[in-house]
Amino acid sequence: MDVKDEDRSEESRKNHIKYYESLTKTISDIRDEEKLETNPVIKNHLEKRIEAMEKDKLRIKEMFPDITDD
């Protein structure tokens, strides 16, 4: 399996910041939806989606440690 080098250019940084911010917003929206949900299967699905997005945020944070949650 080929491993691709991470692009740490300024353009990549800007794109990752936008994506990071969109993930933060999406996670917040899903948490709001999760509070209203009563079906345990759907709640579990929403939590798994949040976990996956949090992992992606962590990956971005490792690439660009100066990114902050504002």
BELRA-V123024 format. One record per backbone hydrogen bond with DSSP energy under -0.5 kcal/mol. CO is the residue of the C=O (numbers start at 1). NH is the residue of the N-H. Records with the same first field share a line. If there is no record, write none. Layout:
CO: NH ; NH
This chain:
2: 4
6: 8
9: 13
10: 14
11: 15
12: 16
13: 17
14: 18
15: 19
16: 20
17: 21
18: 22
19: 23
20: 24
21: 25
22: 26
23: 27
24: 28
25: 29
26: 30
27: 31
28: 32
29: 33
30: 34
31: 35
32: 36
33: 36 ; 37
38: 40
39: 43
40: 44
41: 45
42: 46
43: 47
44: 48
45: 49
46: 50
47: 51
48: 52
49: 53
50: 54
51: 55
52: 56
53: 57
54: 58
55: 59
56: 60
57: 61
58: 62
59: 63
60: 64
64: 67
68: 70
